[in-house]
Amino acid sequence: MENAYVSYMANDRDIKGVLLLNYNLKKIGTKYKYYVIIIEGVSNVVRNILKINNISIIDIHFREVLLKYINDI
């Protein structure tokens, strides 16, 4: 099992916090990867900013997951 830092973004307004954490993780020389879980509310502009800053993205299609869960009940 591999350790990592993980953040979650539901929309664009969280980008400053994600970038600040990424900067600080690099500053302290962490050996762990940094992932950000994002859902549909995050724009392509912000997704590109994450990619430019070498932040790994986990793209979750929340609506699809939720609808599948509701249909399984």
N, CA, C and O of each residue as an XYZ file, in Angstrom:
292
protein
N       0.844     -1.186      0.000
C       0.000      0.000      0.000
C       0.887      1.246      0.000
O       1.858      1.338      0.751
N       0.537      2.178     -0.838
C       1.317      3.400     -0.992
C       0.634      4.551     -0.269
O      -0.588      4.684     -0.333
N       1.403      5.378      0.412
C       0.864      6.564      1.083
C       0.789      7.730      0.113
O       1.557      7.806     -0.846
N      -0.143      8.637      0.373
C      -0.300      9.816     -0.478
C      -1.049     10.882      0.295
O      -1.712     10.602      1.294
N      -0.933     12.099     -0.180
C      -1.771     13.198      0.295
C      -2.929     13.325     -0.678
O      -2.743     13.221     -1.890
N      -4.133     13.553     -0.145
C      -5.320     13.634     -0.991
C      -6.172     14.824     -0.562
O      -6.428     15.025      0.625
N      -6.606     15.610     -1.546
C      -7.554     16.707     -1.322
C      -8.775     16.451     -2.193
O      -8.764     15.591     -3.074
N      -9.818     17.210     -1.930
C     -11.075     17.079     -2.668
C     -11.510     18.459     -3.137
O     -11.475     19.422     -2.371
N     -11.920     18.553     -4.396
C     -12.432     19.806     -4.942
C     -13.803     19.573     -5.559
O     -13.965     18.719     -6.431
N     -14.793     20.342     -5.098
C     -16.131     20.266     -5.675
C     -16.365     21.382     -6.678
O     -17.263     21.295     -7.515
N     -15.540     22.451     -6.591
C     -15.693     23.587     -7.497
C     -14.378     24.352     -7.588
O     -13.394     23.980     -6.948
N     -14.361     25.399     -8.368
C     -13.126     26.146     -8.642
C     -12.593     26.948     -7.460
O     -11.399     27.246     -7.414
N     -13.427     27.295     -6.528
C     -12.978     28.199     -5.461
C     -11.925     27.580     -4.538
O     -11.268     28.302     -3.788
N     -11.757     26.263     -4.581
C     -10.790     25.593     -3.712
C      -9.371     25.574     -4.274
O      -8.464     25.057     -3.621
N      -9.160     26.121     -5.457
C      -7.871     26.005     -6.131
C      -6.728     26.644     -5.341
O      -5.617     26.113     -5.330
N      -6.982     27.765     -4.689
C      -5.901     28.430     -3.942
C      -5.370     27.540     -2.823
O      -4.160     27.442     -2.621
N      -6.272     26.898     -2.106
C      -5.851     25.999     -1.024
C      -5.082     24.799     -1.544
O      -4.097     24.377     -0.939
N      -5.528     24.249     -2.662
C      -4.851     23.099     -3.262
C      -3.449     23.491     -3.725
O      -2.487     22.762     -3.486
N      -3.336     24.637     -4.383
C      -2.020     25.086     -4.844
C      -1.088     25.405     -3.679
O       0.111     25.134     -3.751
N      -1.627     25.976     -2.614
C      -0.812     26.282     -1.438
C      -0.306     25.000     -0.787
O       0.867     24.909     -0.423
N      -1.184     24.010     -0.639
C      -0.755     22.739     -0.069
C       0.293     22.080     -0.957
O       1.281     21.548     -0.451
N       0.095     22.105     -2.261
C       1.074     21.538     -3.185
C       2.433     22.221     -3.029
O       3.468     21.556     -2.992
N       2.421     23.542     -2.939
C       3.664     24.300     -2.758
C       4.371     23.889     -1.458
O       5.579     23.654     -1.445
N       3.604     23.808     -0.376
C       4.197     23.460      0.916
C       4.698     22.024      0.959
O       5.712     21.744      1.598
N       4.007     21.119      0.296
C       4.489     19.737      0.237
C       5.818     19.657     -0.512
O       6.720     18.920     -0.115
N       5.928     20.419     -1.595
C       7.193     20.453     -2.332
C       8.284     21.114     -1.501
O       9.440     20.690     -1.522
N       7.907     22.146     -0.777
C       8.876     22.899      0.037
C       9.508     22.021      1.119
O      10.703     22.133      1.393
N       8.705     21.146      1.732
C       9.253     20.280      2.775
C       9.879     19.011      2.201
O      10.457     18.211      2.937
N       9.762     18.832      0.890
C      10.386     17.686      0.236
C       9.697     16.360      0.514
O      10.358     15.340      0.712
N       8.378     16.375      0.529
C       7.657     15.138      0.807
C       7.981     14.056     -0.218
O       8.239     14.345     -1.387
N       7.963     12.825      0.233
C       8.209     11.701     -0.677
C       6.905     11.110     -1.204
O       6.927     10.184     -2.015
N       5.776     11.636     -0.749
C       4.478     11.098     -1.145
C       3.857     11.909     -2.278
O       4.074     13.116     -2.387
N       3.081     11.227     -3.116
C       2.367     11.900     -4.202
C       1.196     12.698     -3.640
O       0.701     12.421     -2.547
N       0.772     13.680     -4.400
C      -0.374     14.505     -4.032
C      -1.449     14.315     -5.087
O      -1.222     14.546     -6.274
N      -2.619     13.892     -4.638
C      -3.762     13.669     -5.521
C      -4.887     14.622     -5.142
O      -5.051     14.977     -3.975
N      -5.651     15.025     -6.134
C      -6.846     15.818     -5.885
C      -8.029     15.110     -6.539
O      -8.028     14.849     -7.742
N      -9.029     14.806     -5.728
C     -10.272     14.237     -6.233
C     -11.136     15.406     -6.682
O     -11.389     16.333     -5.912
N     -11.587     15.357     -7.933
C     -12.426     16.435     -8.452
C     -13.715     15.852     -9.018
O     -13.749     14.710     -9.476
N     -14.773     16.656     -8.978
C     -16.046     16.249     -9.560
C     -16.421     17.230    -10.660
O     -15.637     18.110    -11.016
N     -17.611     17.073    -11.188
C     -18.040     17.833    -12.363
C     -17.987     19.354    -12.198
O     -17.847     20.068    -13.191
N     -18.094     19.860    -10.982
C     -18.142     21.295    -10.748
C     -16.821     22.016    -10.948
O     -16.771     23.244    -10.870
N     -15.753     21.278    -11.205
C     -14.432     21.871    -11.417
C     -14.242     22.108    -12.918
O     -14.350     21.185    -13.727
N     -13.957     23.357    -13.269
C     -13.855     23.739    -14.681
C     -12.594     23.181    -15.342
O     -11.654     22.755    -14.671
N     -12.602     23.197    -16.662
C     -11.429     22.764    -17.426
C     -10.231     23.674    -17.186
O      -9.089     23.215    -17.224
N     -10.475     24.940    -16.943
C      -9.381     25.882    -16.646
C      -8.640     25.439    -15.389
O      -7.411     25.383    -15.375
N      -9.386     25.126    -14.340
C      -8.774     24.693    -13.077
C      -8.120     23.323    -13.238
O      -7.053     23.080    -12.674
N      -8.741     22.434    -13.994
C      -8.135     21.127    -14.257
C      -6.764     21.308    -14.928
O      -5.809     20.606    -14.593
N      -6.673     22.242    -15.865
C      -5.395     22.513    -16.523
C      -4.377     23.104    -15.563
O      -3.192     22.784    -15.648
N      -4.817     23.955    -14.658
C      -3.904     24.510    -13.641
C      -3.335     23.391    -12.786
O      -2.144     23.394    -12.472
N      -4.172     22.433    -12.407
C      -3.695     21.283    -11.623
C      -2.648     20.501    -12.411
O      -1.608     20.129    -11.867
N      -2.921     20.253    -13.686
C      -1.986     19.499    -14.528
C      -0.660     20.240    -14.694
O       0.408     19.632    -14.623
N      -0.732     21.549    -14.913
C       0.483     22.362    -15.067
C       1.358     22.281    -13.819
O       2.585     22.323    -13.906
N       0.712     22.164    -12.653
C       1.435     22.100    -11.387
C       1.754     20.662    -10.969
O       2.106     20.406     -9.817
N       1.626     19.730    -11.912
C       1.949     18.315    -11.679
C       1.191     17.706    -10.499
O       1.734     16.902     -9.742
N      -0.053     18.098    -10.363
C      -0.918     17.528     -9.333
C      -1.749     16.437    -10.000
O      -2.417     16.679    -11.006
N      -1.704     15.249     -9.439
C      -2.438     14.113    -10.006
C      -3.934     14.267     -9.740
O      -4.349     14.598     -8.630
N      -4.727     14.024    -10.768
C      -6.177     14.215    -10.683
C      -6.885     12.863    -10.663
O      -6.579     11.969    -11.451
N      -7.830     12.739     -9.749
C      -8.752     11.612     -9.724
C     -10.119     12.203    -10.037
O     -10.711     12.899     -9.212
N     -10.606     11.924    -11.222
C     -11.853     12.517    -11.707
C     -13.017     11.578    -11.383
O     -13.089     10.468    -11.910
N     -13.916     12.022    -10.524
C     -15.070     11.227    -10.114
C     -16.319     11.844    -10.749
O     -16.575     13.041    -10.616
N     -17.074     11.017    -11.428
C     -18.345     11.467    -12.003
C     -19.427     11.233    -10.954
O     -20.146     10.235    -10.981
N     -19.517     12.184    -10.031
C     -20.338     12.045     -8.835
C     -21.801     11.770     -9.156
O     -22.431     10.929     -8.515
N     -22.332     12.461    -10.124
C     -23.750     12.261    -10.467
C     -24.018     10.828    -10.915
O     -25.020     10.223    -10.533
N     -23.110     10.295    -11.729
C     -23.264      8.915    -12.193
C     -23.186      7.934    -11.025
O     -23.977      6.994    -10.946
N     -22.247      8.150    -10.131
C     -22.096      7.276     -8.961
C     -23.336      7.354     -8.081
O     -23.845      6.331     -7.621
N     -23.815      8.556     -7.853
C     -25.001      8.745     -7.019
C     -26.227      8.099     -7.644
O     -26.990      7.427     -6.952
N     -26.425      8.292     -8.935
C     -27.581      7.677     -9.616
C     -27.496      6.160     -9.584
O     -28.515      5.491     -9.409
N     -26.315      5.610     -9.748
C     -26.155      4.161     -9.673
C     -26.497      3.660     -8.277
O     -27.153      2.630     -8.122
N     -26.057      4.386     -7.276
C     -26.338      3.995     -5.896
C     -27.844      4.055     -5.616
O     -28.398      3.149     -4.994
N     -28.498      5.113     -6.073
C     -29.932      5.265     -5.854
C     -30.699      4.142     -6.562
O     -31.661      3.603     -6.014
N     -30.274      3.793     -7.777
C     -30.946      2.729     -8.521
C     -30.738      1.349     -7.907
O     -31.555      0.451     -8.109
N     -29.649      1.177     -7.158
C     -29.363     -0.114     -6.520
C     -30.146     -0.313     -5.225
O     -30.191     -1.426     -4.700
N     -30.760      0.740     -4.705
C     -31.490      0.632     -3.428
C     -32.804     -0.067     -3.626
O     -33.556     -0.251     -2.669
